[in-house]
Amino acid sequence: STDQHLILKNFNERLRSLKFYINLYEITPIFITQIRFDGLKNNNLFLINEKLKNFCVKNSYYIIPLDELINQLDINDFYDEIHTTISGSDKIAKSIYLPIKNILEKYY
């Protein structure tokens, strides 16, 4: 749809801008995909996550695919559609801890 095309176009422009600064300041980024209370039932979020994964592969950036690590959190893990409660944040933290630790151990 036109809305999805515009969303992806804008997201792609933001990624290009990020890449400029990543290169300029010699940053090693770690990207993390996003999730919502209903998993990936939101098609726009699914498309953005896939675009981010492709961007990271293409540029050899680290990515933690949270959308693949956590299929669905409980409804009580969210205050609203996107903001996690303490329990939701704890589950996400436990899911990304080891991948982040493994990446950081390569540098320290």
N, C-alpha and C positions, 0 to 999 in steps of 0.2 A: 504494500500500500504506500501511498504518498507519505503518510506520517512516519512509517518505518524507514523509508528511504531518507527522509530528512533527519531522523534521529541518528541513523548510522552515519550519514554524511557529517553531521556535527560531531559525533563521537570520533570519527576518523580524523577530523581536523584537530581535535584536542589531543589525540594520540600523536599526530605529527608534531604539534607544538611541544608536547612532553619529550619526544625523541630529540628535538633540537636542544633542549636544556639538559637532557641526560648526556648527550654527546659533548655539549659545551662545558659542562662542569664535571665530566668524567664520572658520572654517578653509576652505581650498580643498583638498578631498581629491583624491587621484588613486588610484583603485582599479585593481587588476590581478587578472584572473581567474587561476585555478589550473590546473595540469596535473599529470598523474601519468605514471609510466613507461609506461603502456599507453594514453596519449592520454586520450580521454574515454569509455573503455569502462565506467567506473564511472558508473552512471546518477545516483547521488546528487550526484556532483561536477558532472555536466552540468546538473542541475536547479539547483544552487546558483549556478553560473556564470550561467545564464540569469536567475535571480532577481536577481543582482547587476547584470547588464546592464540589466534593466528598472528597477531601483531608481535606477541612475545616470541613465538617460534621463529618467525621471519627475522627478528632482530637479536635472537639468542639472549633474551631477557628471562629472568626467573619468573615463574608464575605458579601460584598455589591455587589449584582449581577447587575452591571451596564448594562450588556448585556440584562437584563430583564427590567430594569428601562427605558432605552432609546432604542426604536426599531430602529430608524434611524435618524441620524442628516442630515441636509441639506448639499449639496456639498460645500456650502460656509462656512461651519463650520470646514473645513479641509484645510490645506495648501497642503497636499499630502495625501496618503492613510491612514496614521496613526497619523499625527501630527495635532492637532486642532488649529484653529484660536482663537482669543479672544472670538468670539461669541460661538464657540464650547466648549471652556473651561468653559465659563460662564454657558452654559446649563448643562454640566457635574457637575460643582460645585453645582448648584441648585438641581440636582438630588441626590447627595450624602450627602448634608448638613445634612438633618434630620436623616438619618441612622447613620452617624458619631456622631452627637450630642447625639442621644439616647444611643449609646454605651458609649461615654465618660461620660455621666451623671451617669452611674453606678459606676464610679470610682472617680468622683470629686463632 
